[in-house]
Amino acid sequence: MSQRLVLEVCVESVESAVAAEQGGAHRVELCSALADGGVSPSAGLIAVVRQRIQIPMHVMIRPRASDFCYSQDEFAVMQRDLLMAKHLGADGVVLGILDLDGKIDIQRTKQLVALAAPMQVTFHRAFDMSGDLICSLRDLQITGIHRILTSGGKQTAVEGAEMLKKLVESANGSIGIMAASGIDAHNVAELLQRTGVREVHASLRSTLASSMRYQNEQVSMGATKGREYQRFVADQQKVRTLLSAACY
């Protein structure tokens, strides 16, 4: 390929961040609760990941799961979390705010971009939940953000490939378009060819069983029974395989 691919791996633990870097990832998106789409990680997690990896670390700024229309209190939480991430050495933040009608909240996005400077700012997949992606792109072009994380408004990037191509063409280099959702070694090369994107975002995880010898199978701490004794960790071999498949 004529341009270098940038691979961002989303991670929710120190172990995953280290594995992503060792596999060749160019950047990590650090969050908590990936099963809920990701929320802001703790200060402790940000600090230790920053100590353990050298590649850029972008931190999720999302005060809760569910929708992306936030109260004044929730917006205040986002501002505090953003400043904490900045203080702890994040290279960028990942955020998204919509209004009641599913449009980009331009003014509050501008406020967060200004607060984040000189860090990079990515507008996350709240973008895919907006009513009109091309109009949302135009709105974001005046906010100062650096890139949009998107599946093209579909469940997966492969399904949204046509829209991803339109977004790349419409952005015309003013904002980066980073493809996300369902991207792996089997589809990444075709996706890049079809859309023209040069940044991709993936989890590339494997299931890791608990090392605990004693396991109480009668009690579940969450909504999914049995999750206490397994977790998902970025797989450095999957990272390498995707990069190889993309002809990176």
N, C-alpha and C positions, 0 to 999 in steps of 0.2 A: 504494500500500500504506500501511496505517496506521502501520507501523513501518519504520524505516530499515534497509535491508539493509547488512550488513557483509561485504565481500569480502576474504578473505585469499588472497594468491597465494603459492604455494610456489616458491622460487627457490634456485639454487645458485651464483650469481655476482653480482658487483657490477653488471654490465650488466643482468641480469634484474631486480635489485632496483630500479634506477633506472627501468627501463621500466615496472615494475608501478606505481610511484608516479606516474609521468607519465600512465599510463592511467587513474588514479583509484582504484586499490586503497586500501583503508583500513588494511591491515596486510600484512606479509610474514612468511612462515615461512622462515627461512634454514637450509639444510642442505647437505650434500654427497651425492654419489652418489644422485641421484633415481632412477636406473635400478634401484637396489636398495632402493627404498622410503625412502631418506634415512638418513644417519648424521650424527653431530656434525660441524659445520664447523670449520675451523681458526680459531685466535685471530686470525690475520691477516685472514681473510675477514670475521669478525665486526666487527673494528675498522674496516675500510675501508667496509663497508656502512653501519655506524653513522654514519660521517662523511658519507656521500653521500646519505642519505635522511632525511627528517623524520618520516615515518609510523612507527607502532610496528613493532618488529622482534622477533619471537619466534624463538628459536633451538632447533633440534632437539638433544635430548640422547639419543643412541642410540650405544652403544659399538661396535656391529657390525651387519651385516646378519643375516638368518636369523630365528630365533624371538625371543621377548621374555622368556625365562626366563634370568636372568643370574647368573653366579657372583659370589662376594664381590669378586674382583678387578675384574670388570666393573662392579659396583656402585660400587666406589671410583673407577673412571674416570668414571662418570656424575656423581658428586659433585664431582670436580675440574673437569669440563667445565662443570657448572652454575655453579660459583663463578666460573670464568673468564668465562662469558657475562654473568654479573651484573656483574663488574668492568668489562667492556668496554661496558656501557651497554644491554644487552638489556632490553626491556620485559616479556618473558615467556620461558618455556621450554616445550618440547613434549616429552613423555616418556610412557613406558608400561612397566609391569612386570607380568608374569603369573607365577603359580607353576606347578609341574609338572602340576597338574590343570586348567590353563586358567582359573584364577580370578584375580581381581585380587589382586596382592600388596599388601595394605592397609598393612601396617606400613612397608614400604620406600617406598611411595608417600607416606605421611604424612611420612617423614623428608625426602624430596626437596622436598615442598611447604613444609615448615618452613624448609629450607635456602634455598629460592628467595625467600621473603618479602622485600620486598613485591611481587615480580614476580608477574605472572599465570602460571598453570600450566594447560596444556592436556594432557589425556590423549589420546594419538594413537590410530591405528587398531589398536594392540594390542587395543583394546577389541573390534574386530570379530572377533578371533581367540579371544575368550573363549567359554566354553561356554554361557552364558545371559546375554543382553544386559540383560535387566531386572534380574536379580540383580547383574550387574556395575555397573549404574547405581546400585543401592542401596548397594553397597560403596563406590563412589566418592563418594557423598554424604557419607560420614563422613571423607573424607581431606582435604577442604579445596580440592580442585581447582576451577577456574573453568569449564571447558568440556570437552566430549568431542568429538573429531573422529571421525566415523563415517559409513559408507555403509549403516548399518542391517544390518550383517552379511552383505551381499551384495557381488558384484563391483563394482556401481555403485550410486550413490545412487538412481537411478531404479528399479532392481530392488528396492532396500531401502526404498522410500518408505513402505510400510505400517508397517514397524518404526520408521522415523524418526518418524512421526507418534505412535506409541505412546511412544517415548522422550521426545518433547517434552511429551506429556501427563503422563507419569509423573514427569518432572523438575519440572514445575510451577514453573519459574523458579528452582529451587534451583541448577541447573547449566545452563550454556548447551549446546545441542546444535548442532554445526556439521556440516553435510552435506559429504561429500567423495566423490570418484571419479566421473569421467565427466561432470562438470557443465560445460555450455557454454551459449552463447547460444540454442541450439535447445531446451533442456529446462529452463532455470533457472526461468522463470516458472511453469510447470506444477508443478515440484518444490516451489517455495515454497507454492503454493496447496494442494497435496496434503498437505504435511507440517507446515506451520506453522513451519518453521525460519526464522530471520532472520540466520543466518551461513552463508556458503558458502566452500568452500576449493577452489581450482582451480589448475592449472599454466598454462594458456592460453599455450602455447609455440609457437614456429615453429622450423623447422630453419634454421640459418645455416651456410653453407659456409665452409670455411677460406679465409683470404686468402693462404695460402702459395703461392708460385709453383712451388716444387719440392715434389713429393709422391712418397714412396716407397710404391708400391702393393704391394710384395712382402713388407712386414713389417707385422704387426698387433700393437699393444701391449695389446690386451684380447681378451675373448671374442668380441666382435662385429667382424668384419673390416670395415675402412673407416671406423670411427667416429673415427679420428684426425683426419679431415679434414671433420668436421661436428660441430655441437653444437646444443643446444636452448636457446633464449633466450626469456624472457617477451616476449610481443608486446603492446605497449601498445594497439594497435587492438583486439585480441581482448578485452582488459580493458574497454575502453570499450564494445564491442559487447555484452558480457555484462551490464554494468551497465544499459545502455539497454534490453536485452531483459527485464530483471527489473523494469522500470518504476521503477527507482531514481530 
